[in-house]
Amino acid sequence: MATAKRRAPKRGNGSARAASKKPTGLRQGLATYGDAGFSLFLRKAFIKAGGYSDDALDRPIVGITNTFSDYNPCHGNVPDLIEAVKRGVMLAGALPMVFPTVSIHESFSHPTSMFLRNLMAMDTEEMIRAQPMDSVVLIGGCDKTLPAQLMAAASADRPAVVLPVGPMLVGHFKGEVLGACTDCRRLWGQYRAGTFSEQDIEQVSERLAPTKGTCMVMGTASTMGCIVETLGMGLPGSGSIPATHSDRLRVAEASGKLAAEMAIKQGPKPSEIMTKGAFRNALTVLQAIGGSTNALVHLTAVARRLGIEIELEEFDAIGRKVPVLVDLKPSGDHYMEHFHWAGGNSRLMREIRTHLDEKCRTVASETLKQVIDAAEMVPGQTVIRTPKDPIKPTGGMAVLRGNLAPRGAVIKHAAASPALMTHTGRAVVFDSLEDLAARGDDPKLDVKADDILVLRNAGPKGAPGMPEAGSFPIPMKLARAGVKDMIRISDARMSGTAFGTIVLHIAPEAAVGGPLALVKTGDRITLDVPKRKIELLVSAKELAARRRTWKAPPPHPGSERGYTGLFHRTVLQADEGVDFDFLGPAPSSTAAK
């Protein structure tokens, strides 16, 4: 174990690491010039332009991703986190090296952040491979960044520590506590319905996101922070400490120190941490926190990189046994800072430990059992409930199947209307996001409160990028009549911050000929969440006739070239993680050169 007193080894070819079988530090992954000695000489010559000494350059190297961007206020604290990580790395006797990667913000990504997740994953993976580093600290937070980094870590398989940026603090408006973005959607709905003024909505826009950090509700970012801890890829508490708190800097320093120790020991690798048992633990926590539906897609993608299959039936079975215990919006009433001070993810896992594989390892060389045993017990807290007093009696999500979703669909029933869990209604179909925008608020739209709204061609290929459009607005005339929820069905995703009776991730999607493409306005659809069914009440003969006349939507502009073309040619469906088909498990011989 390295300490601040560690003496640097002798530099040059006489060092112990230079004599080892596997090159480390600056000697690894040399540029190809046909002369390894020249490659190392040239590398040192150029890096010395940065003022580095031979002592510094002969130490193990810890890479640190820089995902700061003026377009990404969620990552506004990244510069401070980088400095704290560097401090930890140097305290442990290693050399920190910061490098930039793609940075994705949910509301600044056209057409959608999911469209760019795989690009960030590829960028991060290849930068880890291309540059000399013995371990890496991955700093991320906004919805698709942590998944992209976990995907990259799985594929590169270089020792890695994940450091979330942390959630922002709550806002306040006229005595009410506000949280982005559950309250964004709620108040915007009131504005659309005419019960919230123009002046109020403008003032709220300044108070919904009052500090740096990710959304402070149990949306996708907060969910993935909990998942990072559960998988064992980050330090305890790192997923929930507020972005602005000094503890966030201390956990950053500790992450840097740990990464340095991992660089010296050359392990453990992500493939040794993110095992099948670890993924099952993550699915269990996902159900218990009432987490984002997005996390299921992301976990599927990360696991696929390691050759591990996420089984939807197993996820649903977990949800039948594990209740929602976290009282956070959108399933409950509180926010991430309250969750953290109640004991955070470690405390939550203590309540469901009988459902977890506690033998799983973490990056800190502890077992999950040791993490759970060390959880802070906060007297009198009510944010993290016990199984005897749950927020919801079953897990946050259910997996649906039927002739409308032969490969599955997902509903976050913890944030849905109980009265709509079993319902049969008339379909009102929108063929695309453009069609929804054109007709959704038309006063002449033929729609009633007990109808079922259907949006199609909003999946991975159809949109493209599977946008968070599944929680699309209630038609204006119904919203103004006081309708607050309706069943909505789509092949899109939705924000983890959203509330509503919303069926998502219909697979296969309409754009590739999935059954959703065959639905017509006026058809009857049955949703039966207790029985896990979603059925289009149209005969097989009629559906076969419709299929014979179905035509695929025209290609999107630009889909013949570049990244857009790559996305359209190779992207997989929701049940496969929406990753690219060629990004399966990396051969062990090339995983960490």
C-alpha positions, 0 to 999 in steps of 0.5 A, spaced: 500 500 500 502 506 497 503 512 502 505 519 502 512 517 504 513 512 498 520 513 495 520 513 488 524 508 484 530 509 480 529 512 474 531 509 467 531 502 465 534 499 471 527 500 475 523 494 477 517 496 473 521 497 467 524 490 468 517 487 469 513 483 464 508 488 463 510 495 461 507 500 466 507 508 467 510 512 461 513 505 458 506 502 456 502 503 449 508 506 446 507 510 439 509 505 433 515 508 430 519 501 429 523 503 435 521 502 442 527 506 445 526 512 440 518 512 442 520 512 449 525 518 448 520 522 444 515 521 449 519 523 455 522 529 450 515 532 449 512 531 456 518 534 459 515 541 455 510 541 461 516 541 466 516 534 469 522 531 472 524 524 471 522 523 478 515 525 477 515 521 470 518 515 473 512 514 477 505 510 476 500 514 472 493 515 474 489 518 468 483 523 470 478 524 465 476 532 465 468 532 463 468 539 464 464 544 459 460 550 459 455 546 456 454 542 462 452 546 468 451 539 472 459 538 471 460 545 474 464 542 480 469 538 475 475 543 476 475 542 483 474 535 483 480 534 479 484 538 483 482 534 489 483 527 485 490 530 483 492 531 491 490 524 493 494 521 487 500 525 489 499 523 496 499 516 494 506 517 490 503 517 483 503 521 477 496 524 476 495 526 468 488 529 466 485 528 459 479 531 456 473 527 453 466 528 450 461 531 455 454 530 455 448 534 458 441 532 458 438 538 455 444 541 451 444 534 446 441 534 440 437 530 438 438 527 445 443 525 450 442 517 449 444 518 441 451 521 444 452 516 450 456 511 445 460 516 442 462 518 449 463 511 451 468 510 445 472 516 446 473 514 453 475 507 452 480 509 446 483 515 450 484 510 456 487 505 451 491 510 447 495 514 453 499 511 458 496 510 465 496 504 470 489 506 472 484 512 471 479 516 475 472 517 471 469 523 473 462 524 471 454 525 473 449 528 468 445 522 466 449 519 460 456 520 462 456 515 468 453 510 463 458 511 458 464 511 463 462 504 466 461 502 459 468 504 457 471 502 463 468 495 462 471 495 455 478 498 456 478 493 463 484 498 466 483 499 474 478 504 474 475 508 480 468 512 478 467 519 481 460 522 480 460 529 481 454 529 486 447 532 486 445 539 487 442 542 493 434 544 493 431 550 490 425 554 494 419 558 491 414 561 495 415 557 501 415 550 497 422 546 496 423 545 488 427 539 485 430 539 478 427 536 474 420 532 477 418 539 479 420 542 472 415 537 469 410 538 474 410 546 474 410 546 466 404 542 466 401 547 471 403 552 466 400 549 460 394 548 463 393 555 465 394 555 472 401 557 473 403 564 470 408 567 466 411 571 471 411 565 476 414 560 471 420 565 469 422 565 476 421 558 477 426 557 472 432 561 476 430 556 482 429 549 480 437 548 479 440 553 484 447 550 484 452 546 480 451 538 480 446 533 477 438 533 479 437 532 486 431 527 485 432 520 484 432 521 476 437 518 472 443 521 475 442 520 482 440 513 480 447 511 476 450 514 482 447 509 487 449 504 481 456 506 481 456 504 489 452 498 488 457 495 483 463 497 487 466 501 482 466 508 487 467 509 494 461 509 499 457 515 499 460 518 493 454 517 489 450 522 494 454 527 497 452 534 495 456 537 489 457 543 493 459 540 500 466 539 502 465 532 503 465 531 495 472 534 495 474 529 500 471 523 497 475 526 490 481 526 494 480 519 497 478 516 490 485 519 487 489 516 493 485 509 491 486 510 484 494 511 485 494 504 490 490 501 484 496 503 479 501 500 483 498 494 485 495 493 477 488 492 480 483 490 481 480 491 474 473 492 472 472 485 470 473 483 477 469 488 480 463 488 475 461 481 476 454 477 474 453 478 482 454 485 482 449 486 476 444 483 480 445 487 486 445 493 482 438 491 479 436 490 486 438 496 488 434 499 482 428 496 484 429 499 492 430 506 490 425 507 485 430 509 480 430 511 473 428 506 467 434 509 464 438 505 468 435 498 466 438 500 459 444 502 461 446 496 466 444 492 460 449 496 455 455 495 461 454 488 462 454 486 455 461 489 454 463 484 459 459 478 456 454 478 462 446 478 460 441 482 464 435 478 464 428 482 464 424 476 467 429 476 473 429 484 474 421 483 474 422 477 479 426 482 484 421 487 483 416 483 486 420 481 492 424 488 494 419 494 496 421 501 494 424 504 501 427 510 499 422 516 500 425 521 494 421 524 488 418 522 483 416 516 487 416 519 494 417 526 497 424 528 499 431 529 495 438 527 494 441 531 500 436 528 505 437 521 502 445 522 503 444 525 510 440 519 512 445 514 511 445 514 503 446 507 499 450 503 504 444 504 509 439 503 503 443 496 502 443 494 509 435 494 509 435 489 503 442 485 504 438 479 505 437 480 497 444 482 495 450 478 494 455 481 499 461 477 497 462 481 491 468 486 491 469 493 491 475 497 488 477 499 495 478 491 496 472 491 501 467 486 500 460 489 499 458 486 506 464 490 509 461 496 506 454 495 509 456 493 516 459 500 516 453 504 514 451 510 518 445 509 522 442 515 523 436 515 529 429 518 527 431 518 519 424 517 515 427 517 508 430 510 508 424 506 510 424 499 512 421 493 509 416 493 514 414 500 512 415 501 505 414 507 500 411 501 495 410 494 497 414 492 491 419 494 487 419 501 482 419 497 476 415 492 472 417 488 465 411 487 461 410 483 455 404 481 450 403 482 442 405 489 443 412 488 446 414 481 444 421 483 447 419 487 453 417 494 455 418 497 462 413 501 466 415 505 473 409 503 477 412 506 483 411 513 480 404 511 476 397 512 478 394 506 481 387 507 478 390 506 471 394 499 473 389 495 470 385 499 464 383 498 457 382 504 452 382 506 445 388 508 442 390 515 440 396 514 435 401 519 434 406 517 428 412 521 430 415 526 435 413 531 429 406 529 429 405 529 436 408 536 436 403 538 430 397 535 433 397 534 441 395 540 443 390 541 437 383 543 440 380 539 435 384 532 437 379 526 438 381 524 445 378 523 452 381 522 458 380 514 458 384 513 452 391 511 451 396 515 448 401 512 443 407 515 440 411 511 435 418 512 431 421 514 437 426 509 439 433 508 438 433 508 430 426 511 429 427 518 433 433 517 432 437 516 439 431 514 443 429 521 446 426 522 453 419 523 450 415 517 453 412 522 458 409 527 453 404 532 455 397 531 456 393 534 450 392 541 452 384 541 452 385 535 457 390 538 461 386 544 462 380 540 464 384 538 470 386 531 467 393 530 470 395 523 468 393 518 462 396 511 460 402 513 455 405 508 451 411 508 446 418 506 444 422 512 447 425 513 454 423 518 459 426 522 464 428 518 471 425 525 474 418 524 471 411 521 474 406 518 470 403 511 467 408 511 462 409 504 458 416 505 455 422 501 451 417 497 447 421 492 443 422 491 438 421 499 436 416 501 430 421 503 426 424 496 425 417 493 424 415 492 431 408 491 433 407 498 435 408 500 428 401 496 426 397 500 431 391 504 429 387 510 432 381 506 435 384 500 436 383 497 443 389 496 448 389 493 455 394 494 460 395 489 466 401 491 470 399 486 476 399 480 470 405 484 467 401 484 460 400 489 455 396 487 449 393 490 442 386 487 442 387 486 434 386 479 431 393 476 429 390 475 422 388 483 422 395 484 424 398 480 419 394 484 413 397 490 416 404 488 416 404 486 409 402 494 407 407 497 412 413 501 410 419 503 414 419 510 415 424 514 410 431 515 413 433 521 417 437 526 414 444 525 415 444 518 416 448 516 410 454 518 413 459 520 419 457 518 426 449 518 425 450 513 419 454 509 424 448 509 429 443 507 424 447 502 421 449 498 428 445 501 434 441 495 438 434 495 441 432 497 448 432 490 451 440 489 448 442 496 451 442 501 445 449 499 444 452 498 438 452 491 435 460 491 434 462 493 441 461 486 445 466 484 450 473 486 448 478 480 448 482 479 454 488 479 450 487 486 448 483 489 453 488 492 457 494 493 453 
